[in-house]
Amino acid sequence: MNTPSERVTSRIGLALAVTFTLCFVTGLISHLIQHPPSWFGWPSRPVWLYRVTQGTHVISGIASVPLLLAKLWSVYPKLFERPVIRSLPHALERLSILVLSAAAFFELVTGLFNVAQNYPWAFYFPQLHYAVAWVAIGSILVHIAVKLPIVRRSLTTKPEPSRRAFLRTTWLAAGVAVVATAGATVPLLRNVSGLSWRSDKGPQGLPVNRTASAAGVLDTANDPGWRLSVVTPNGTKTYSLEELRALPRTSAELPIACVEGWSESAGWSGVSLPDLLRHAGSTPGTPVRVFSLEKAGPYGISDLPGEHTADDLTLLALELNGEVLDADHGFPCRIIAPNRPGVLQTKWVTRLETL
């Protein structure tokens, strides 16, 4: 006969497996886009796809927090059972639970700090977060395999009334956590998401993660002698800001979606990258390396794959919401490509090189 805690734990564990799997898969997608192996490709359309996948990543991670706490609460009496270790299989099971709990807490806590853009540690967040994610998902799969007979048995019975109340409270807590924060990604929830970490507040109605001052580019970005260099096998062409503005203009409504989970649509206007490549003597569909005036940090250089350089909606943006780009949004020009993470939408562009 199942104990009430087994029935409750199985239901919460199943929900946690779903949210963690969603979080893992969408996080893996984001990692592959930013560090693509040779076999990986990411489309430029639909323009909103990364907005959805990364929003799902953060929202499912937030939903996992109350679920993980509830699961641990439902099983904590077993942690004090004696003897502590009854056999080798029992010892391995306990060790797997310890690894699972530690990895899950690490992922959720560091993920929340990343959302808040607060990094009180010395390690490089993306690399370690990605590595521990594999540990977490692996330990979850091992745990499910070990507990599968109990889970199957437990899901066929109903929990007692007191345990049903605990389950309802858990679902409610997870729902409140999602609604309170999802406005950063879901515009319809923006007015009710009291803990949403981004809004439309910022220069020209768009949030800013890294300012021009923080990037150390204010002087070089506003230098009248600034020129954009476009390097192709046929040579190098340079463009002043006035010359870029004289080229055919393309405008588009595109979202900017950041790895922290927030996203916002805006009206961008500038030179279509396929048009610019043709004007510089190259061919659309050629991969392009983008260089920023920002020299420090890991995102001063980004690569645009051919899928994006062939898309007319990939812009070298000069204007935002009908105004000249603010310095914090990348003046004199920046890349805005459909369906790309915000960290790869390079600001303060100074050089383009075909690969």
C-alpha positions as CSV (number, residue, x, y, z in Angstrom):
1,M,0.0,0.0,0.0
2,N,1.4,3.4,-0.9
3,T,1.9,6.0,1.8
4,P,0.3,9.4,1.2
5,S,3.7,11.0,0.8
6,E,4.5,8.6,-2.1
7,R,1.4,9.6,-4.0
8,V,1.9,13.3,-3.5
9,T,5.7,13.0,-4.2
10,S,5.0,11.1,-7.5
11,R,2.6,13.8,-8.7
12,I,4.9,16.7,-7.9
13,G,7.8,14.8,-9.3
14,L,6.1,14.3,-12.6
15,A,5.3,18.0,-12.8
16,L,8.9,18.8,-11.9
17,A,10.1,16.4,-14.6
18,V,8.0,18.2,-17.2
19,T,9.2,21.7,-16.2
20,F,12.8,20.7,-15.9
21,T,12.7,18.9,-19.3
22,L,11.2,22.0,-20.9
23,C,13.9,24.2,-19.2
24,F,16.7,21.9,-20.3
25,V,15.6,21.5,-24.0
26,T,15.0,25.3,-24.5
27,G,18.3,26.1,-22.7
28,L,20.1,23.6,-24.9
29,I,18.6,25.4,-28.0
30,S,19.8,28.8,-26.7
31,H,23.3,27.4,-26.1
32,L,23.5,25.8,-29.5
33,I,22.5,29.1,-31.2
34,Q,25.2,31.0,-29.3
35,H,27.9,28.3,-29.8
36,P,26.8,26.4,-32.9
37,P,28.5,23.2,-33.8
38,S,28.9,22.4,-37.5
39,W,25.8,20.2,-37.6
40,F,23.5,22.8,-36.0
41,G,21.4,25.3,-38.0
42,W,18.8,27.9,-36.7
43,P,16.3,29.5,-39.0
44,S,15.6,33.2,-39.4
45,R,11.9,32.6,-39.5
46,P,9.5,32.7,-37.8
47,V,10.9,35.9,-36.3
48,W,9.4,35.2,-32.8
49,L,10.6,31.6,-32.3
50,Y,13.6,32.4,-30.1
51,R,11.3,34.8,-28.1
52,V,9.1,31.8,-27.3
53,T,11.8,29.2,-26.6
54,Q,13.8,31.4,-24.3
55,G,10.7,32.8,-22.6
56,T,9.7,29.1,-22.0
57,H,13.2,28.4,-20.7
58,V,13.0,31.1,-18.0
59,I,9.3,30.6,-17.1
60,S,9.7,26.8,-16.8
61,G,12.7,27.4,-14.6
62,I,10.7,29.7,-12.3
63,A,7.8,27.2,-12.1
64,S,10.3,24.5,-11.1
65,V,11.3,26.4,-7.9
66,P,8.1,25.9,-5.9
67,L,7.8,22.4,-7.3
68,L,11.3,21.4,-6.2
69,L,10.7,22.9,-2.7
70,A,7.4,21.0,-2.4
71,K,8.9,17.8,-3.5
72,L,11.7,18.0,-1.0
73,W,9.1,18.9,1.7
74,S,7.1,15.8,0.9
75,V,10.1,13.5,1.3
76,Y,12.1,15.1,4.0
77,P,11.1,12.6,6.7
78,K,12.8,9.9,4.7
79,L,16.0,11.8,4.9
80,F,16.2,11.0,8.6
81,E,15.3,7.3,8.4
82,R,17.7,4.9,10.2
83,P,19.9,3.2,9.3
84,V,21.2,5.9,6.9
85,I,22.5,3.3,4.5
86,R,20.9,-0.2,4.3
87,S,22.6,-1.6,1.3
88,L,24.8,-0.7,-1.7
89,P,21.8,0.0,-4.0
90,H,20.3,2.1,-1.2
91,A,23.5,4.1,-0.9
92,L,23.6,4.7,-4.6
93,E,20.0,5.8,-4.6
94,R,20.8,8.3,-1.8
95,L,23.9,9.6,-3.6
96,S,21.8,10.1,-6.8
97,I,19.3,12.1,-4.9
98,L,22.0,14.3,-3.4
99,V,23.5,14.9,-6.8
100,L,20.0,15.7,-8.3
101,S,19.1,18.1,-5.5
102,A,22.5,19.9,-5.6
103,A,22.4,20.2,-9.4
104,A,18.8,21.3,-9.5
105,F,19.3,24.0,-6.8
106,F,22.4,25.2,-8.6
107,E,20.6,25.6,-11.9
108,L,17.6,27.3,-10.4
109,V,19.5,29.7,-8.1
110,T,22.1,30.7,-10.7
111,G,19.4,31.0,-13.3
112,L,17.4,33.5,-11.1
113,F,20.6,35.5,-10.5
114,N,21.2,35.6,-14.2
115,V,17.6,36.9,-14.8
116,A,18.4,39.7,-12.4
117,Q,21.8,40.2,-14.0
118,N,23.5,39.8,-10.7
119,Y,26.6,37.6,-10.7
120,P,28.1,37.2,-7.2
121,W,30.6,34.6,-8.3
122,A,33.9,34.3,-10.1
123,F,33.0,31.7,-12.7
124,Y,31.6,32.3,-16.2
125,F,27.9,31.7,-15.8
126,P,27.0,30.3,-19.3
127,Q,29.6,27.5,-19.3
128,L,29.0,26.2,-15.8
129,H,25.2,26.6,-16.0
130,Y,25.3,24.6,-19.3
131,A,27.6,21.8,-17.8
132,V,25.5,21.4,-14.6
133,A,22.3,21.2,-16.7
134,W,23.6,17.9,-18.1
135,V,24.3,16.7,-14.6
136,A,20.8,17.7,-13.5
137,I,18.9,16.1,-16.4
138,G,21.0,13.0,-16.2
139,S,20.3,12.6,-12.4
140,I,16.6,13.2,-13.0
141,L,16.5,10.4,-15.6
142,V,18.3,8.0,-13.2
143,H,16.0,9.0,-10.4
144,I,12.9,8.4,-12.6
145,A,14.2,5.0,-13.7
146,V,14.8,3.9,-10.1
147,K,11.4,5.2,-8.9
148,L,9.3,4.2,-11.9
149,P,7.5,1.3,-10.3
150,I,6.5,3.5,-7.3
151,V,5.4,6.3,-9.7
152,R,3.3,4.0,-11.7
153,R,1.6,2.6,-8.6
154,S,1.1,6.0,-7.1
155,L,-0.5,7.6,-10.1
156,T,-3.3,5.1,-10.1
157,T,-4.6,6.1,-6.6
158,K,-6.0,9.3,-5.2
159,P,-4.2,11.2,-2.4
160,E,-6.0,11.7,0.9
161,P,-7.9,15.1,1.4
162,S,-5.1,16.6,3.4
163,R,-2.6,15.7,0.7
164,R,-4.9,17.0,-2.0
165,A,-4.8,20.4,-0.2
166,F,-1.0,20.3,-0.2
167,L,-1.0,19.5,-4.0
168,R,-3.5,22.3,-4.7
169,T,-1.2,24.7,-2.7
170,T,1.8,23.5,-4.8
171,W,0.0,24.0,-8.1
172,L,-1.2,27.4,-7.0
173,A,2.3,28.5,-5.9
174,A,3.8,27.4,-9.2
175,G,1.0,29.3,-11.1
176,V,1.5,32.5,-9.1
177,A,5.2,32.4,-9.6
178,V,4.7,32.1,-13.4
179,V,2.0,34.8,-13.7
180,A,4.0,37.1,-11.4
181,T,7.1,37.0,-13.7
182,A,5.9,36.0,-17.2
183,G,5.1,39.5,-18.2
184,A,8.7,40.0,-19.2
185,T,8.0,37.6,-22.1
186,V,4.2,37.6,-22.5
187,P,2.9,41.1,-23.3
188,L,-0.7,40.2,-22.2
189,L,0.5,39.5,-18.7
190,R,2.7,42.7,-18.4
191,N,0.2,44.6,-16.4
192,V,-0.3,41.8,-13.8
193,S,3.2,40.5,-13.5
194,G,4.3,42.4,-10.4
195,L,7.7,40.7,-10.3
196,S,8.4,41.0,-14.1
197,W,12.1,42.0,-14.3
198,R,11.8,44.0,-17.6
199,S,9.3,46.4,-19.1
200,D,9.1,48.9,-21.9
201,K,11.0,51.4,-19.8
202,G,14.3,52.6,-21.3
203,P,15.6,54.8,-24.0
204,Q,13.2,54.9,-27.0
205,G,10.8,52.6,-25.1
206,L,13.1,49.6,-25.1
207,P,15.0,48.1,-22.1
208,V,18.8,48.1,-22.1
209,N,21.0,45.5,-20.6
210,R,24.4,47.1,-21.3
211,T,24.8,50.9,-21.7
212,A,27.2,52.6,-24.0
213,S,28.9,54.0,-20.9
214,A,29.4,50.6,-19.3
215,A,30.7,49.3,-22.6
216,G,33.2,52.1,-22.8
217,V,32.2,53.2,-26.3
218,L,30.6,56.6,-25.8
219,D,33.5,58.6,-27.4
220,T,34.2,56.2,-30.3
221,A,30.5,55.8,-31.1
222,N,30.0,59.6,-31.3
223,D,33.2,60.3,-33.2
224,P,32.4,62.1,-36.4
225,G,35.2,60.1,-38.1
226,W,33.5,56.8,-37.4
227,R,33.3,54.5,-40.5
228,L,31.8,51.1,-41.1
229,S,34.2,48.7,-42.9
230,V,32.7,45.9,-45.0
231,V,35.5,43.4,-45.8
232,T,34.8,41.0,-48.7
233,P,37.0,38.9,-51.0
234,N,36.8,41.8,-53.5
235,G,38.3,44.3,-51.1
236,T,37.1,46.6,-48.3
237,K,34.5,49.3,-48.6
238,T,34.0,51.9,-46.0
239,Y,30.8,53.8,-45.2
240,S,30.2,57.0,-43.3
241,L,26.9,57.3,-41.4
242,E,25.6,59.7,-44.0
243,E,26.4,57.2,-46.8
244,L,24.6,54.4,-44.9
245,R,21.6,56.6,-44.6
246,A,21.6,57.3,-48.3
247,L,21.3,53.5,-49.1
248,P,17.8,52.0,-49.7
249,R,16.0,51.8,-46.4
250,T,14.2,48.7,-45.0
251,S,11.9,48.9,-41.9
252,A,10.5,46.0,-39.9
253,E,8.8,45.2,-36.6
254,L,11.1,42.7,-34.9
255,P,11.4,41.5,-31.3
256,I,14.6,41.7,-29.4
257,A,14.7,38.7,-27.1
258,C,17.4,38.4,-24.4
259,V,18.8,35.2,-22.7
260,E,17.4,36.5,-19.4
261,G,13.9,35.8,-20.8
262,W,12.6,39.2,-21.4
263,S,11.6,40.3,-24.9
264,E,10.1,43.4,-26.5
265,S,8.9,44.2,-30.1
266,A,10.1,47.4,-31.7
267,G,10.2,49.2,-35.0
268,W,13.6,49.1,-36.6
269,S,14.8,50.8,-39.7
270,G,18.1,50.7,-41.6
271,V,19.9,48.9,-44.4
272,S,19.0,45.4,-45.2
273,L,22.1,43.2,-44.8
274,P,21.6,41.5,-48.2
275,D,21.4,44.9,-49.8
276,L,24.6,46.0,-48.0
277,L,26.5,42.9,-49.0
278,R,25.5,43.4,-52.7
279,H,26.5,47.0,-52.5
280,A,29.9,46.0,-51.1
281,G,30.5,43.4,-53.8
282,S,29.6,40.3,-51.9
283,T,26.7,37.8,-52.1
284,P,23.8,37.5,-49.6
285,G,23.9,34.1,-47.9
286,T,27.6,34.4,-47.1
287,P,28.4,34.1,-43.3
288,V,29.4,37.4,-41.8
289,R,31.5,38.2,-38.7
290,V,30.4,41.3,-36.9
291,F,32.8,43.5,-34.9
292,S,31.7,46.0,-32.2
293,L,33.4,49.1,-30.9
294,E,33.2,47.4,-27.6
295,K,36.5,45.6,-27.1
296,A,36.1,44.0,-23.7
297,G,33.6,41.2,-22.9
298,P,32.6,38.1,-24.7
299,Y,30.0,39.6,-27.1
300,G,32.1,42.2,-28.9
301,I,32.2,39.8,-31.9
302,S,29.4,37.7,-33.3
303,D,28.8,35.5,-36.3
304,L,25.8,35.8,-38.6
305,P,25.2,32.6,-40.5
306,G,24.2,32.6,-44.1
307,E,20.6,31.9,-43.3
308,H,20.4,35.3,-41.7
309,T,22.5,37.3,-44.1
310,A,20.2,36.1,-46.9
311,D,17.1,37.3,-45.0
312,D,15.9,40.8,-46.0
313,L,14.7,41.4,-42.4
314,T,18.3,41.2,-41.1
315,L,19.1,44.8,-40.7
316,L,22.1,47.1,-40.0
317,A,19.7,49.2,-37.9
318,L,20.1,53.0,-37.9
319,E,16.8,53.9,-36.2
320,L,14.6,52.6,-33.5
321,N,10.9,53.4,-33.2
322,G,11.2,56.3,-35.7
323,E,14.2,57.9,-34.0
324,V,18.0,57.8,-34.6
325,L,19.4,55.1,-32.4
326,D,20.2,56.1,-28.9
327,A,23.8,55.4,-27.8
328,D,22.6,52.8,-25.4
329,H,20.8,51.0,-28.2
330,G,23.9,50.8,-30.5
331,F,24.4,54.2,-32.2
332,P,25.7,54.6,-34.9
333,C,24.4,51.2,-36.1
334,R,23.7,47.8,-34.8
335,I,22.6,44.4,-36.0
336,I,19.0,43.3,-35.7
337,A,18.3,39.9,-37.1
338,P,15.1,37.9,-36.9
339,N,15.0,35.0,-34.4
340,R,18.3,35.7,-32.7
341,P,19.3,36.0,-29.0
342,G,19.8,39.6,-27.9
343,V,23.4,39.0,-27.0
344,L,24.1,38.3,-30.7
345,Q,22.3,41.5,-31.9
346,T,25.7,43.3,-31.8
347,K,25.6,47.0,-30.9
348,W,28.0,49.8,-32.0
349,V,29.0,47.9,-35.1
350,T,32.3,49.0,-36.7
351,R,33.3,46.2,-39.1
352,L,31.7,43.4,-41.1
353,E,33.8,40.6,-42.6
354,T,32.5,37.9,-44.9
355,L,33.7,34.4,-44.0
